[in-house]
Amino acid sequence: MPALSKVIDDKKYMWDGNVYDSEEEAQKVAEGYAEDGFDTKIVSEEGHFLVYNRREIK
C-alpha cells in the first residue's frame, strides 16, 4: 500500500487514495485537483501512478 503522505520539496502532500495505471490518467485527475486550487504531484511507484496533493490553509 502506498504511503498516505509524502514530503516532496519540503512540503507535505496527501495521497488521493487511488492507483492509476497510466500517467495520462493520473495527469487528468491531477489537473482536476489543480483547478480546485490544489498543488499536485504525480509519483510513479511499482509501475503505477499516484496523485498526491496539498492546499495551503488561508
mmCIF file as gemmi writes it, N, C-alpha and C atoms, coordinates in Angstrom:
data_model
loop_
_atom_site.group_PDB
_atom_site.id
_atom_site.type_symbol
_atom_site.label_atom_id
_atom_site.label_alt_id
_atom_site.label_comp_id
_atom_site.label_asym_id
_atom_site.label_entity_id
_atom_site.label_seq_id
_atom_site.pdbx_PDB_ins_code
_atom_site.Cartn_x
_atom_site.Cartn_y
_atom_site.Cartn_z
_atom_site.occupancy
_atom_site.B_iso_or_equiv
_atom_site.pdbx_formal_charge
_atom_site.auth_seq_id
_atom_site.auth_asym_id
_atom_site.pdbx_PDB_model_num
ATOM 1 N N . MET Axp A 1 ? 0.849 -1.186 0 1 0 ? 1 A 1
ATOM 2 C CA . MET Axp A 1 ? 0 0 0 1 0 ? 1 A 1
ATOM 3 C C . MET Axp A 1 ? 0.892 1.246 0 1 0 ? 1 A 1
ATOM 4 N N . PRO Axp A 2 ? 0.571 2.215 -0.842 1 0 ? 2 A 1
ATOM 5 C CA . PRO Axp A 2 ? 1.371 3.45 -0.894 1 0 ? 2 A 1
ATOM 6 C C . PRO Axp A 2 ? 1.27 4.249 0.401 1 0 ? 2 A 1
ATOM 7 N N . ALA Axp A 3 ? 2.252 5.106 0.597 1 0 ? 3 A 1
ATOM 8 C CA . ALA Axp A 3 ? 2.252 5.983 1.776 1 0 ? 3 A 1
ATOM 9 C C . ALA Axp A 3 ? 1.088 6.967 1.671 1 0 ? 3 A 1
ATOM 10 N N . LEU Axp A 4 ? 0.395 7.195 2.786 1 0 ? 4 A 1
ATOM 11 C CA . LEU Axp A 4 ? -0.725 8.133 2.793 1 0 ? 4 A 1
ATOM 12 C C . LEU Axp A 4 ? -0.264 9.567 2.608 1 0 ? 4 A 1
ATOM 13 N N . SER Axp A 5 ? 0.964 9.854 3.03 1 0 ? 5 A 1
ATOM 14 C CA . SER Axp A 5 ? 1.512 11.192 2.835 1 0 ? 5 A 1
ATOM 15 C C . SER Axp A 5 ? 2.976 11.091 2.44 1 0 ? 5 A 1
ATOM 16 N N . LYS Axp A 6 ? 3.445 12.104 1.74 1 0 ? 6 A 1
ATOM 17 C CA . LYS Axp A 6 ? 4.843 12.18 1.324 1 0 ? 6 A 1
ATOM 18 C C . LYS Axp A 6 ? 5.299 13.62 1.459 1 0 ? 6 A 1
ATOM 19 N N . VAL Axp A 7 ? 6.564 13.788 1.812 1 0 ? 7 A 1
ATOM 20 C CA . VAL Axp A 7 ? 7.161 15.114 1.818 1 0 ? 7 A 1
ATOM 21 C C . VAL Axp A 7 ? 7.934 15.259 0.517 1 0 ? 7 A 1
ATOM 22 N N . ILE Axp A 8 ? 7.517 16.223 -0.283 1 0 ? 8 A 1
ATOM 23 C CA . ILE Axp A 8 ? 8.141 16.496 -1.57 1 0 ? 8 A 1
ATOM 24 C C . ILE Axp A 8 ? 8.509 17.97 -1.582 1 0 ? 8 A 1
ATOM 25 N N . ASP Axp A 9 ? 9.767 18.27 -1.844 1 0 ? 9 A 1
ATOM 26 C CA . ASP Axp A 9 ? 10.241 19.662 -1.842 1 0 ? 9 A 1
ATOM 27 C C . ASP Axp A 9 ? 9.919 20.368 -0.523 1 0 ? 9 A 1
ATOM 28 N N . ASP Axp A 10 ? 10.112 19.651 0.598 1 0 ? 10 A 1
ATOM 29 C CA . ASP Axp A 10 ? 9.866 20.183 1.941 1 0 ? 10 A 1
ATOM 30 C C . ASP Axp A 10 ? 8.408 20.549 2.213 1 0 ? 10 A 1
ATOM 31 N N . LYS Axp A 11 ? 7.476 19.979 1.454 1 0 ? 11 A 1
ATOM 32 C CA . LYS Axp A 11 ? 6.048 20.222 1.663 1 0 ? 11 A 1
ATOM 33 C C . LYS Axp A 11 ? 5.348 18.878 1.768 1 0 ? 11 A 1
ATOM 34 N N . LYS Axp A 12 ? 4.359 18.8 2.662 1 0 ? 12 A 1
ATOM 35 C CA . LYS Axp A 12 ? 3.637 17.553 2.882 1 0 ? 12 A 1
ATOM 36 C C . LYS Axp A 12 ? 2.451 17.448 1.919 1 0 ? 12 A 1
ATOM 37 N N . TYR Axp A 13 ? 2.399 16.331 1.197 1 0 ? 13 A 1
ATOM 38 C CA . TYR Axp A 13 ? 1.321 16.048 0.261 1 0 ? 13 A 1
ATOM 39 C C . TYR Axp A 13 ? 0.573 14.809 0.745 1 0 ? 13 A 1
ATOM 40 N N . MET Axp A 14 ? -0.723 14.761 0.473 1 0 ? 14 A 1
ATOM 41 C CA . MET Axp A 14 ? -1.558 13.619 0.856 1 0 ? 14 A 1
ATOM 42 C C . MET Axp A 14 ? -1.979 12.858 -0.401 1 0 ? 14 A 1
ATOM 43 N N . TRP Axp A 15 ? -1.918 11.532 -0.324 1 0 ? 15 A 1
ATOM 44 C CA . TRP Axp A 15 ? -2.324 10.662 -1.425 1 0 ? 15 A 1
ATOM 45 C C . TRP Axp A 15 ? -3.833 10.722 -1.59 1 0 ? 15 A 1
ATOM 46 N N . ASP Axp A 16 ? -4.321 10.724 -2.828 1 0 ? 16 A 1
ATOM 47 C CA . ASP Axp A 16 ? -5.768 10.786 -3.063 1 0 ? 16 A 1
ATOM 48 C C . ASP Axp A 16 ? -6.46 9.435 -2.886 1 0 ? 16 A 1
ATOM 49 N N . GLY Axp A 17 ? -5.69 8.371 -2.654 1 0 ? 17 A 1
ATOM 50 C CA . GLY Axp A 17 ? -6.282 7.066 -2.352 1 0 ? 17 A 1
ATOM 51 C C . GLY Axp A 17 ? -6.504 6.171 -3.556 1 0 ? 17 A 1
ATOM 52 N N . ASN Axp A 18 ? -6.14 6.649 -4.747 1 0 ? 18 A 1
ATOM 53 C CA . ASN Axp A 18 ? -6.339 5.854 -5.959 1 0 ? 18 A 1
ATOM 54 C C . ASN Axp A 18 ? -5.012 5.508 -6.614 1 0 ? 18 A 1
ATOM 55 N N . VAL Axp A 19 ? -4.991 4.364 -7.293 1 0 ? 19 A 1
ATOM 56 C CA . VAL Axp A 19 ? -3.816 3.926 -8.044 1 0 ? 19 A 1
ATOM 57 C C . VAL Axp A 19 ? -4.197 3.976 -9.522 1 0 ? 19 A 1
ATOM 58 N N . TYR Axp A 20 ? -3.395 4.676 -10.32 1 0 ? 20 A 1
ATOM 59 C CA . TYR Axp A 20 ? -3.684 4.855 -11.742 1 0 ? 20 A 1
ATOM 60 C C . TYR Axp A 20 ? -2.704 4.023 -12.57 1 0 ? 20 A 1
ATOM 61 N N . ASP Axp A 21 ? -3.227 3.379 -13.608 1 0 ? 21 A 1
ATOM 62 C CA . ASP Axp A 21 ? -2.403 2.507 -14.444 1 0 ? 21 A 1
ATOM 63 C C . ASP Axp A 21 ? -1.593 3.271 -15.479 1 0 ? 21 A 1
ATOM 64 N N . SER Axp A 22 ? -2.012 4.499 -15.806 1 0 ? 22 A 1
ATOM 65 C CA . SER Axp A 22 ? -1.271 5.268 -16.806 1 0 ? 22 A 1
ATOM 66 C C . SER Axp A 22 ? -0.997 6.671 -16.278 1 0 ? 22 A 1
ATOM 67 N N . GLU Axp A 23 ? 0.09 7.229 -16.765 1 0 ? 23 A 1
ATOM 68 C CA . GLU Axp A 23 ? 0.441 8.596 -16.369 1 0 ? 23 A 1
ATOM 69 C C . GLU Axp A 23 ? -0.598 9.585 -16.902 1 0 ? 23 A 1
ATOM 70 N N . GLU Axp A 24 ? -1.161 9.3 -18.074 1 0 ? 24 A 1
ATOM 71 C CA . GLU Axp A 24 ? -2.176 10.178 -18.657 1 0 ? 24 A 1
ATOM 72 C C . GLU Axp A 24 ? -3.414 10.251 -17.771 1 0 ? 24 A 1
ATOM 73 N N . GLU Axp A 25 ? -3.836 9.108 -17.25 1 0 ? 25 A 1
ATOM 74 C CA . GLU Axp A 25 ? -4.997 9.058 -16.361 1 0 ? 25 A 1
ATOM 75 C C . GLU Axp A 25 ? -4.717 9.856 -15.085 1 0 ? 25 A 1
ATOM 76 N N . ALA Axp A 26 ? -3.541 9.666 -14.517 1 0 ? 26 A 1
ATOM 77 C CA . ALA Axp A 26 ? -3.156 10.405 -13.312 1 0 ? 26 A 1
ATOM 78 C C . ALA Axp A 26 ? -3.085 11.9 -13.595 1 0 ? 26 A 1
ATOM 79 N N . GLN Axp A 27 ? -2.585 12.273 -14.772 1 0 ? 27 A 1
ATOM 80 C CA . GLN Axp A 27 ? -2.472 13.682 -15.144 1 0 ? 27 A 1
ATOM 81 C C . GLN Axp A 27 ? -3.847 14.339 -15.24 1 0 ? 27 A 1
ATOM 82 N N . LYS Axp A 28 ? -4.824 13.634 -15.802 1 0 ? 28 A 1
ATOM 83 C CA . LYS Axp A 28 ? -6.194 14.17 -15.899 1 0 ? 28 A 1
ATOM 84 C C . LYS Axp A 28 ? -6.758 14.451 -14.509 1 0 ? 28 A 1
ATOM 85 N N . VAL Axp A 29 ? -6.569 13.498 -13.603 1 0 ? 29 A 1
ATOM 86 C CA . VAL Axp A 29 ? -7.065 13.658 -12.237 1 0 ? 29 A 1
ATOM 87 C C . VAL Axp A 29 ? -6.347 14.818 -11.546 1 0 ? 29 A 1
ATOM 88 N N . ALA Axp A 30 ? -5.03 14.885 -11.72 1 0 ? 30 A 1
ATOM 89 C CA . ALA Axp A 30 ? -4.236 15.962 -11.108 1 0 ? 30 A 1
ATOM 90 C C . ALA Axp A 30 ? -4.684 17.328 -11.616 1 0 ? 30 A 1
ATOM 91 N N . GLU Axp A 31 ? -5.018 17.418 -12.895 1 0 ? 31 A 1
ATOM 92 C CA . GLU Axp A 31 ? -5.495 18.689 -13.451 1 0 ? 31 A 1
ATOM 93 C C . GLU Axp A 31 ? -6.804 19.111 -12.808 1 0 ? 31 A 1
ATOM 94 N N . GLY Axp A 32 ? -7.671 18.142 -12.521 1 0 ? 32 A 1
ATOM 95 C CA . GLY Axp A 32 ? -8.927 18.447 -11.827 1 0 ? 32 A 1
ATOM 96 C C . GLY Axp A 32 ? -8.674 19.01 -10.438 1 0 ? 32 A 1
ATOM 97 N N . TYR Axp A 33 ? -7.729 18.407 -9.71 1 0 ? 33 A 1
ATOM 98 C CA . TYR Axp A 33 ? -7.381 18.923 -8.389 1 0 ? 33 A 1
ATOM 99 C C . TYR Axp A 33 ? -6.787 20.327 -8.5 1 0 ? 33 A 1
ATOM 100 N N . ALA Axp A 34 ? -5.947 20.544 -9.507 1 0 ? 34 A 1
ATOM 101 C CA . ALA Axp A 34 ? -5.314 21.856 -9.697 1 0 ? 34 A 1
ATOM 102 C C . ALA Axp A 34 ? -6.369 22.929 -9.965 1 0 ? 34 A 1
ATOM 103 N N . GLU Axp A 35 ? -7.391 22.583 -10.724 1 0 ? 35 A 1
ATOM 104 C CA . GLU Axp A 35 ? -8.479 23.532 -10.998 1 0 ? 35 A 1
ATOM 105 C C . GLU Axp A 35 ? -9.223 23.906 -9.719 1 0 ? 35 A 1
ATOM 106 N N . ASP Axp A 36 ? -9.211 23.006 -8.744 1 0 ? 36 A 1
ATOM 107 C CA . ASP Axp A 36 ? -9.86 23.269 -7.453 1 0 ? 36 A 1
ATOM 108 C C . ASP Axp A 36 ? -8.922 23.946 -6.454 1 0 ? 36 A 1
ATOM 109 N N . GLY Axp A 37 ? -7.723 24.332 -6.905 1 0 ? 37 A 1
ATOM 110 C CA . GLY Axp A 37 ? -6.801 25.079 -6.058 1 0 ? 37 A 1
ATOM 111 C C . GLY Axp A 37 ? -5.757 24.255 -5.328 1 0 ? 37 A 1
ATOM 112 N N . PHE Axp A 38 ? -5.619 22.986 -5.675 1 0 ? 38 A 1
ATOM 113 C CA . PHE Axp A 38 ? -4.632 22.135 -5.025 1 0 ? 38 A 1
ATOM 114 C C . PHE Axp A 38 ? -3.3 22.178 -5.765 1 0 ? 38 A 1
ATOM 115 N N . ASP Axp A 39 ? -2.226 22.024 -5.016 1 0 ? 39 A 1
ATOM 116 C CA . ASP Axp A 39 ? -0.894 21.818 -5.57 1 0 ? 39 A 1
ATOM 117 C C . ASP Axp A 39 ? -0.762 20.307 -5.685 1 0 ? 39 A 1
ATOM 118 N N . THR Axp A 40 ? -0.483 19.774 -6.876 1 0 ? 40 A 1
ATOM 119 C CA . THR Axp A 40 ? -0.461 18.331 -7.076 1 0 ? 40 A 1
ATOM 120 C C . THR Axp A 40 ? 0.894 17.837 -7.552 1 0 ? 40 A 1
ATOM 121 N N . LYS Axp A 41 ? 1.184 16.583 -7.222 1 0 ? 41 A 1
ATOM 122 C CA . LYS Axp A 41 ? 2.387 15.893 -7.683 1 0 ? 41 A 1
ATOM 123 C C . LYS Axp A 41 ? 1.977 14.488 -8.095 1 0 ? 41 A 1
ATOM 124 N N . ILE Axp A 42 ? 2.545 14.009 -9.198 1 0 ? 42 A 1
ATOM 125 C CA . ILE Axp A 42 ? 2.32 12.639 -9.641 1 0 ? 42 A 1
ATOM 126 C C . ILE Axp A 42 ? 3.586 11.847 -9.331 1 0 ? 42 A 1
ATOM 127 N N . VAL Axp A 43 ? 3.407 10.707 -8.671 1 0 ? 43 A 1
ATOM 128 C CA . VAL Axp A 43 ? 4.529 9.863 -8.264 1 0 ? 43 A 1
ATOM 129 C C . VAL Axp A 43 ? 4.369 8.492 -8.918 1 0 ? 43 A 1
ATOM 130 N N . SER Axp A 44 ? 5.441 8.005 -9.52 1 0 ? 44 A 1
ATOM 131 C CA . SER Axp A 44 ? 5.436 6.684 -10.124 1 0 ? 44 A 1
ATOM 132 C C . SER Axp A 44 ? 5.976 5.685 -9.098 1 0 ? 44 A 1
ATOM 133 N N . GLU Axp A 45 ? 5.197 4.607 -8.846 1 0 ? 45 A 1
ATOM 134 C CA . GLU Axp A 45 ? 5.596 3.575 -7.891 1 0 ? 45 A 1
ATOM 135 C C . GLU Axp A 45 ? 5.193 2.214 -8.426 1 0 ? 45 A 1
ATOM 136 N N . GLU Axp A 46 ? 6.153 1.323 -8.547 1 0 ? 46 A 1
ATOM 137 C CA . GLU Axp A 46 ? 5.901 -0.061 -8.931 1 0 ? 46 A 1
ATOM 138 C C . GLU Axp A 46 ? 5.042 -0.192 -10.186 1 0 ? 46 A 1
ATOM 139 N N . GLY Axp A 47 ? 5.317 0.638 -11.188 1 0 ? 47 A 1
ATOM 140 C CA . GLY Axp A 47 ? 4.596 0.548 -12.446 1 0 ? 47 A 1
ATOM 141 C C . GLY Axp A 47 ? 3.238 1.219 -12.46 1 0 ? 47 A 1
ATOM 142 N N . HIS Axp A 48 ? 2.874 1.875 -11.378 1 0 ? 48 A 1
ATOM 143 C CA . HIS Axp A 48 ? 1.602 2.59 -11.289 1 0 ? 48 A 1
ATOM 144 C C . HIS Axp A 48 ? 1.884 4.047 -10.966 1 0 ? 48 A 1
ATOM 145 N N . PHE Axp A 49 ? 0.836 4.863 -11.043 1 0 ? 49 A 1
ATOM 146 C CA . PHE Axp A 49 ? 0.986 6.281 -10.778 1 0 ? 49 A 1
ATOM 147 C C . PHE Axp A 49 ? 0.044 6.692 -9.66 1 0 ? 49 A 1
ATOM 148 N N . LEU Axp A 50 ? 0.549 7.542 -8.781 1 0 ? 50 A 1
ATOM 149 C CA . LEU Axp A 50 ? -0.206 8.022 -7.631 1 0 ? 50 A 1
ATOM 150 C C . LEU Axp A 50 ? -0.278 9.54 -7.686 1 0 ? 50 A 1
ATOM 151 N N . VAL Axp A 51 ? -1.396 10.09 -7.256 1 0 ? 51 A 1
ATOM 152 C CA . VAL Axp A 51 ? -1.559 11.542 -7.221 1 0 ? 51 A 1
ATOM 153 C C . VAL Axp A 51 ? -1.544 11.978 -5.762 1 0 ? 51 A 1
ATOM 154 N N . TYR Axp A 52 ? -0.635 12.881 -5.462 1 0 ? 52 A 1
ATOM 155 C CA . TYR Axp A 52 ? -0.543 13.485 -4.133 1 0 ? 52 A 1
ATOM 156 C C . TYR Axp A 52 ? -0.883 14.965 -4.268 1 0 ? 52 A 1
ATOM 157 N N . ASN Axp A 53 ? -1.629 15.5 -3.321 1 0 ? 53 A 1
ATOM 158 C CA . ASN Axp A 53 ? -1.957 16.903 -3.378 1 0 ? 53 A 1
ATOM 159 C C . ASN Axp A 53 ? -1.946 17.56 -2.021 1 0 ? 53 A 1
ATOM 160 N N . ARG Axp A 54 ? -1.936 18.894 -2.094 1 0 ? 54 A 1
ATOM 161 C CA . ARG Axp A 54 ? -1.931 19.706 -0.874 1 0 ? 54 A 1
ATOM 162 C C . ARG Axp A 54 ? -2.564 21.031 -1.22 1 0 ? 54 A 1
ATOM 163 N N . ARG Axp A 55 ? -3.072 21.69 -0.18 1 0 ? 55 A 1
ATOM 164 C CA . ARG Axp A 55 ? -3.606 23.046 -0.334 1 0 ? 55 A 1
ATOM 165 C C . ARG Axp A 55 ? -3.26 23.802 0.924 1 0 ? 55 A 1
ATOM 166 N N . GLU Axp A 56 ? -2.728 24.991 0.738 1 0 ? 56 A 1
ATOM 167 C CA . GLU Axp A 56 ? -2.349 25.803 1.891 1 0 ? 56 A 1
ATOM 168 C C . GLU Axp A 56 ? -3.611 26.381 2.529 1 0 ? 56 A 1
ATOM 169 N N . ILE Axp A 57 ? -3.616 26.381 3.837 1 0 ? 57 A 1
ATOM 170 C CA . ILE Axp A 57 ? -4.74 26.967 4.585 1 0 ? 57 A 1
ATOM 171 C C . ILE Axp A 57 ? -4.545 28.468 4.601 1 0 ? 57 A 1
ATOM 172 N N . LYS Axp A 58 ? -5.608 29.171 4.283 1 0 ? 58 A 1
ATOM 173 C CA . LYS Axp A 58 ? -5.522 30.639 4.238 1 0 ? 58 A 1
ATOM 174 C C . LYS Axp A 58 ? -6.297 31.27 5.352 1 0 ? 58 A 1
